[in-house]
Amino acid sequence: MTTPNTFSRSWHGADDSSKQVYEPSDRYAEVVPGQNAPLPVEHQPYDAPVSTHIQYDPQQKEPATAYYQNVDGYAQQQQQQYQQQAFTPDPSSPRVTASTPLTSNSQPLEKDGKSATRSRPSWLLAAGVALVAALIAAAVSGIAVWKATETKGAVNCETTIGPDGRPTPTGGKDGEAVTCPAIMGTSVGGAEKAIRENSGLAAVGWRTKDEQHIQLIYQDPDDNLMTSWFGSMFVNWTVPRKVAMKSGDKAMGGTPLTVSTIWFATNVADEFMAQNQMYYLSPNGTVRGYNFRLIWPIGMPDGVMLENFQASPQSSLSTLWPFQHYQDSDGSIYELTLVNNKAKLSDVRNADKGTPLLALPVTSKHDRDELRLFYRDTEGKLALFERDATGKVTEATASLGIPIPADAKLAGFANARAATGPGINTFLLWQDASHAKENGGIRILSQTGGAKDWTGPASDPVFKDADVPTHVTCVNEGMGGSNISGQDAPLLSTSSDMNRCFFQAGRKLKQVWYDGKQWVDLGFVLMP
């Protein structure tokens, strides 16, 4: 399979992977959970590789090759920088080794009848440097050719009882073991500088070989967009970092945020590359976007930057690749397509002005035209617009009859119910300030087990410290879109390991996890 050429000017989210360097023979550090994974006692931050400036190519819709110079408001960063951390392994935790161990058959050389003993320290130093470099390159996965697969070698959670009497973490249903995300004990002293009160939030997760990745996007008090990355190999979050935006691309204060994932084909058969597509509003309400890969962790501008899609300043945003949604000043809901065309969703006639928007999959295999779009109708009730793989509106399109506040922000996620078949479980979350004394007012509505009816809304003590108000966002597993040339659409996983949701508690960014049975507190996102 050949690498796709850069798309024409009319495409947003276009692939410019031909400008990147891929090494199919890259080595990956193999971490065996429970044996050689980093200890969760001292959670060290790590820095992903940094590209420092992006220039627009006037002849292309997509950004030109990364140009390394100063970004507006950033210090010059010509070299990759990694935070050095002291780490003392537990005796029961063997050290992490590369998948291809470094070995040498070299023997001390002799010259003039003397053993070359002085060369030994240099040899050891060189070997050590090589090993460290190999581990850093493997762990960060900076040179990116990845295969979308299920996570292997999952850790088994053991039920323990926390101070509040709740299991944390828990086992699965009927005592079955489940994949166990790390429980963080991280520094959050810099939260007041890293994230504004009641910030917009967006999250997406995806799998690459045996690793899991999550990207969070939020806004700081100066209206800069910020991003944090989670890697399962490091068992922690990166430090917050500004998205590398040009001064003219500034976001509206309090902008809504949304993100989803494209899987691009590469020149390696059956291997695909994840690219996250993030959208926000400019100060005048224009839809804007930046794209991210592990090799562009602080962003590159999306092709939508050259368009002028005007949303209401009160509009929410949603995305499920290849579609994005916004509301105009008349209250109409518009859908942006793969080629930067916009279309009015004429079957969504009763959306309330300022409605929240949330796009989720219909089945575990996301066919290109499938969509579930949740919103608030003019009667103040939660409503659903559903479209099948042929683009036809389904009978599920209706009001769900659940009242939600006018200022509510919708969050949600979906899981596949089985390894085969289309069935999914869906969860919706929002905050109702009138119920603030009941677990922070966070309401949970679910549709599981193949039922057509919805259960709830319910609440859970894991949300009891939620700020009022706060946005809520949940990780949606990056599915891409099928039936799109040069792209892939991995099946929605049956695993619960990325069922994470985020909200602010004491301004800090709290993360919680639904293990398939109940909610678990995972602590705070790193903000030193």
Secondary structure, 3 states (H helix, E strand, C coil): CCCCCCCCCCCCCCCCHHHCCCCCCCCCEECCCCCCCCCCCCCCCCCCCCCCCCCCCCCCCCCCCCCCCCCCCCCCCCCCCCCCCCCCCCCCCCCCEECCCCCCCCCCCEECCEECCCHHHHHHHHHHHHHHHHHHHHHHCCCCCECCCCCCCCCECCCCECCCCCECCCCCHHHCCCECCCCCCCCCCCHHHHCCCCCCCEEEEEEECCEEEEEEEEECCCCCEEEEEEECCCCEECCCEECCCCHHHCCCCCCCCEEEEEEEECCCCCCEEEEEEEEEECCCCEEEEEEEECCEEEEEECHHHHCCCECCCCCCEEEECCEEEEECCCCCEEEECCCCCEEECCCCCCECCCCCEEEECCCCCCCCCCEEEEEEECCCEEEEEEECCCCCECCCCEEEEEECCCCCCCEEEEEECCCCCCCEEEEEEEECHHHCCCHHHEEEEEECCCCCCCEEEECCHHHCCCCCCCCEEECEECCCCCCCCCEECCCCCCCCCCCEEEEEECCEEEEEEECCCCEEEEEECCCC
